[in-house]
Amino acid sequence: MAEQANTDYFIGIMSGTSMDAIDAVLVGFNEQGHPQGLEAHSQTFPPELRNQLIACIQPDWQGPLSELASLHVTLGELYAEASNHLIKKSKIPPEAISAIGNHGQTVWHQPDQPPYFSWQLGDANRIAELTGITTVADFRNRDMAAGGQGAPLVPAFHQAVFAHSSKNRVIVNIGGISNISVLCTDQQTFGFDTGPGNALMDAWSLRERGLAYDESGNWARSGKVIPELLSALLEDPYFKRGYPKSTGKEHFNLHWLDSKLNTSMDAADVQATLVELTAQTIVDSSTQACNAIDEVYICGGGAKNDYLMQRLNALFSPTVVGTTDDLGVNTDWVEAMAFAWLARQTLLGLPGNLPAVTGASGLRVLGAIYPAG
């Protein structure tokens, strides 16, 4: 890929609540500030690292602080490695890249009780040092200091890239947790976390089958929804709470699921029920937020779950469900691109949050800047 004149290059890095891989995307911004994904690199977490990360977000984790510090360093080095692979792949010289926007790996998100904070691991000092590129990180906590939830942050990017002048769109990101951006023509953009995305399905698959995820949703498709279990899961107060709201694996995890189960339930039926939980909460949240949806577009890992997509199509019908591929943005690239966009906002001194989404007292420039040298 040759460097293009008048193009401003940024890298966005995302490793989400699924804790499975690092996605790094090179983004080019034209003179009007419109982003285009140019190249990507995905790097799977080593299994031992993923297991450590999963363990440390459990409510009963009692590991030493030194383990968290070690993870912070290790992740920073891995993010830098992923960035360097991407740079080599793209053939764009590092000095042409304005900054890296790194979300970091969330290990605890606490927006609903004091002290309010969101904690992401991944040492940005290491990223800047090992890549030679200015790095922007810690995007969430300035919003939280202003009274916001610190999440979700992607609706501002979705608004900039996916909003349509005459069509009401809902953009659904299905990672470990699902969130929606509501882009309706007659109201201001807003969004929130709807609840579990892949998190419970992946955790259940790993425990019951030793497989990190249910490929294409085939295992879930072999089961049947358990109505009484689905009803019990939907009784959780989070689903009835007004927005702004955000959540994470601190709440929706196997401890939470186990409290609703009984021993007579078939494992495949539980998986089918978890798919239905994800689909139904996405659809209920979307239709309550915008009563005249024209188009729904899915991004994130959940877009690869054929059975989940089938259920979303059925529940949203007659509204057709597509993916952001249909809008010209790879489903795997959207979140990483959002953090490239947020890094650019930071360097330009422009706000990165939407108060209607997070509940912050106003617009804020987000992120901490770690200079290249």
N, C-alpha and C positions, 0 to 999 in steps of 0.2 A: 504494500500500500504506500503510495507516494504522498508526501506531505502536501496539503492543499493550501494555496494562498488564502488569506482572510478567514481561515478556520481556527477556532479556539479549541484546543484539545483538553479534555479532562478524562480521568479514569474514575469510575464508580465501583466500589467494592461492597458486596453484601453477603453475609452468611446469616441466614434467618433462623427462626425458631425451630425449624426441622433439624438444625445442627448436623447437616450432612455434607455440605460442600461450601466452597468459596466461589462466588461468581464475580468475575472482574470484567468490566466492559469499557472499551475505549469509546468515548463520545465526542463527536465533532459538533461545535456550535457555529452556525453561520453568522453573518453580520446582523441578522435580525434576532439572533439568540435562539433560533430553533435547533433543537438537538437531533442528532442522527447517530444511532448505534453503528459503529464501524467495524469492530472486531471484539471477540469475546474469548475468555479463557475460564474454564471451570476446573476446580481442583478439589477432589474429594478429601474430606478429613480422614486422617488415619483412624482406624477403629478405636484404638486405645484413647486417643484424644476425644473422640466423640463420646465414648463411655464416661470419661472424666467430666466432660461438660454436662452430660445428662445427670450424672450423680450429684454434681454440686448445686443444681437448681431444685433438688428434692427438699421438701420441708424438714426432713429428718437428717439432712447432711450435717456431719460434724467434723469435716476435714480441717486441716490446719490452714491458716491464712497463707502460708508459704505456697500451698498448692494453687491457690487463686493467682498469686503473684507469678508463679511459674507459667500458668496458663496464659496470663496476660502477655508475657514475653514471647511464648511460643506462638501464640496467635498473631502477634505483631510481625514476627518473622515469616510466618506463612502468608500473611496478607502481602508483605513485601515480595515474597517469592512469586506469588500469583501475579502481581503487578509486573514484575520483571519478565515473566513468561509472556504476558500479554504484549508488553512493549516489543520484545524480540519478535513475536509473531506478527505484529502490525508493521514493523519496520519504521515506525515513527520515532525519531530520536527523543530521548528523555527530556532534553532541554526545550523541546517544542510543546511539552505537556505542562499546562498551567498548574494543575494540582490534582491530587488524589482525594476523593471523598470517601471516607471509610465509615460505614455504620458501626462496625464492631459486632461482637457476639454478645447478645443480651443474656445475662445470667440472672438478673432480677429486675422486675419492673413493678414498682409500687406507687401507683398514682392515686390510690383511694384512701390511704391512711398515713398520717405523719409518722416519720419524716418522708415527704414525697420525693422520690428519686427514681432514676432508671440507670442501671449499671451495665455498661458494655465493656467487655475485655478486648484487648488487641492494642498493644502499645504503639501509638502513632509516632512516637519518637523513633522507634525502630523502622517504621515504614519510611519516614522521611530520610533517615540515615542510609538505609540499604537501597533505596531507589534513587536518591538524589533529587526527589521531587517534593515540593511543598505538599503537606498533607492536612486535610481538614477532618476533624473527628468530634465526638461528643456533641452530637446534634440535638439530643433530646432535653438535656437538663436546663438550658436557658429558657425554653418554653415552660418547663415545670417551675422554674423560679418565678415566672410571671403568672403562676396559678393555673397552668395548663396541665394536660395529661402527658405531654411529651410524645404523644402518638395518637393516631398514625400521622406520619409526616408526608407520606406519598400523595395525598390528595392535591396538594399544591402543584406537584409535578403533573399529575393526571389532568388537572385543569388546564395547565399550560399546553399539554400535548394532545389530549383526547377530546376536549370540549367541542361541541358542535353548535352552530348558531341556531339551528331549528329543531334538533333532536334531543330528547331527554335520554341521557346515557348513564348507566351504572357500570363502573369499572370494579371488578371483584378480584382482589389478590388473595389467592389461597396458598399460603405457606403453612407453617405449623399452626398459626392462628390466621383466621380469615378477616380481611377488612374490606370495606366498600368505600368508593368515592362516588358521591351522588352529584352528577353534572346535569342538573335540570335547568332549562332555559328561563323559568319564571322564579327561581330562587337562587340564593347564593350557594356556592359549592360547599359541601360539608361531607363528612365521612366519619367512620368509627369502626372499631373491631366488632365483628358480629359474634365471635366466639371461636370454637375450635375449627381448624382447617384440617391439616393432615396430622396434627400432633397426637391425638388420641388413636387414630387409625394406625399410625406408625408404631406407637408404643405398644398397642395391643398385639400387632403382628409380630413385633420383636419378642415379646414375652411368650406368646402362645406358639409361635412357629420358628422362632430364631431367625426370622427374616426382617430386615430393617424397614421394609414397606411392602404393601400389597400391590404387586405390579398390575397396572391397568384396572385395579379393583376386582380382579377375577375371584379372589377368595370371598370378598363381600358379596359378589354376584351369586355365589353358590349358597349363600345363606338366606334367611328370611328375617325381616324386621320384627323385633319383639315389641309389640305395642306398649306393654306396661313399662318396659325399660325406657323406651323413647319418651313416654310421658314423664317418667321420673327425672330423666336428664333435662327435659325442657322446663322443669319446675325450678331450676336453678335461678336465683334472683337476678343474676347478671343479664339474662335474656329479657327481663322485664324493665331493666333500668333505662332511664332516659339517657340521651347523649348530651354532651361529649362523654365517651367512655372508651377504655382500652383495657386489654387483659393480656394474659400470657400463660405459660406453662406453670407458673406459680399457683395458678388456680385450676386450670384444666389439665389434669395429669392422671396417672393411674390410681393414685390415692383417692382422687375424686370419683373416678369411675368405679373402683372397687366398692365404694360405699353404697353404690346403687345396684350391685349385682347380687344374684344368688347362685348357688352351685349347680342348679338344674339348667342353666342357660348354656346353649351350644356356642362354642367359640366363633364359628362362622356367622351365626345369627347375631352375636354381639357386634361383629365387624360390620355386617349389613346395617345394623341399627346406628352405628357410629357414622357411617356414610350418610344415612338419612338425617341424623342430627346436624351434620355440617351443611347439607343441602338445604334443609328446612329453615335453619336459622339464617342462612344467607338470603333465601327468598323472602322470608317473613320480614327481615330487616329492610331489605331493598324496597319491597312493595309498601311498607309503612312509611318509608322515607320519601318516596316519590310515587304518587298514585297513577302516573301516566308514563310508564317506562316505555321508550321506543326500542332501545337496544341495550343488551347486556354483553359485556366482554370480559372474559376471564384471563388472568395471567397467574404466574407462579406455578409451583410444582403440581398443584391440584389439577391443572389443565391436562396433565398426562394421565389422570385417573379416568379411564373411559367410563367406568360405571358411575362415578360421581358426576361426570359431565352429562351422562344419560339422565340421571335423577334431576339435575338442575334444569335440563331442557324440559323435562316432564312437568316440573313444578312451576317453572316460569311461563309455560305455554299459555297463550299463543305467542308471547314474545320470544323471538329467536335468540338463542344464546350462541355467541361466537367467542373467539379468543382475540387477544390484541394482535396476533399475527394478521388478522383481517384488516387491522388499521395500520399495518406496516411496521409494527414493533414486536420483535420476538418475545414470546411469553416468558422465556427464561432471562431476558435482559432487563425487564421493566424496572425492577426494584434497584438493581445496581445503577441503571441509568438515572434513577431518581436521585441517588446520592452524588453522582457526578453533577447533576443540575443543582443540588443543594450546595455543593462545594463552590460552584460558580457564583451562586447567590451570595455566599459568605464573602468571597473575595471582592465582589462588586459592592458590598455593603447593603445588600437588599434582603428583605425578610424572606424566611423560608417556611414559616408556619402560617396556618390559617386559623385565627382565633375561633371561628365558627366550628372548626373541627376539634381543636384541642381544648378549648375553653380558656385559653390564655387571655390575660387582660388587654393584650394588643399584639400588633405585629412585632416580630423580633428577628434580628439577624442571628442565625443559629451557628453553632460550631466553634471550636477552638482551632487556631491555625498553628501548625508546626512547620516553620520555615525549612526549606531545603538545606540552607547553609548559613 
